[in-house]
Amino acid sequence: MRMQRLLGIFSSPKWIQAGFIAAVFVAWHVLTLSGRISSLFLPSPGAVYAALTQIVASGAVVQAIGTTLRTVLIAYVGAAVLGTTAGFAITRSQYLCRLLEPLLSGLFAIPLTLFFPLFLLFFGIGPGSKIAYGMTYAFFPIALNTISGVIHVDGKLIAAARSMGAPPHLLFRRVLLPGALPVILTGLRIGFFICFATVLGGETLSSISGLGHEVANSAQLMDSSRMFAWILVVIATSFCLVMLAGRLERLRGDLRGGESR
């Protein structure tokens, strides 16, 4: 019984995830001790920890995270408002759906990194270009998921609401929005992480502040320990955002379950 209990504990996803992270750090440490890889390309965990301690103590981490998250928040709110509004507006006409949904899908498939120099040209190297870049990239999954969610609402529910004389605003609030909400929320979640990755990429390519700027600046200075330290900060920030999104998703599920009861 005790062995089965231990096996059950160590086979849980959290233990497996922790074991994977520990294995990565052990392999990293062994590689640096072997001397087969230059410290310029792979600094030791101790050197990275020292650099991480230094940048945390200087306050640069808080400032960089604040700059990046502020840029992401502005870009994401803009993309969410524009994407959901455009999606609902397009679904008001079957002709617009047939015309614009394939067009949006095709545009979303184009790597917008090719056009990043245009964002720099119009908005400069400050946060403005990253806001516009992130907003543009995140707009497409949000708009497409909004369109998909609305057009796949059960037609019988729409017909029943109309037969009972529901006005357009009530039809939207009572039928279309609740029916499409799960798909829309999925698009909002995808759009957020696309926005975060896009802003980071933009900061890495050309910026004056933010997490991406710090990583790129350390690489240009050939300070690999500091660069890896900033990469760890980015990974930790991403991990916290994923956990927050998962917590909000579970909270939404609990609220829906409570309402259904």
Summary of the structure (lengths in Angstrom):
residues: 261
radius of gyration: 23.4
end to end distance: 37.4
largest distance: 77.1
contacts: 789
relative contact order: 0.12
helix: 85%
strand: 0%
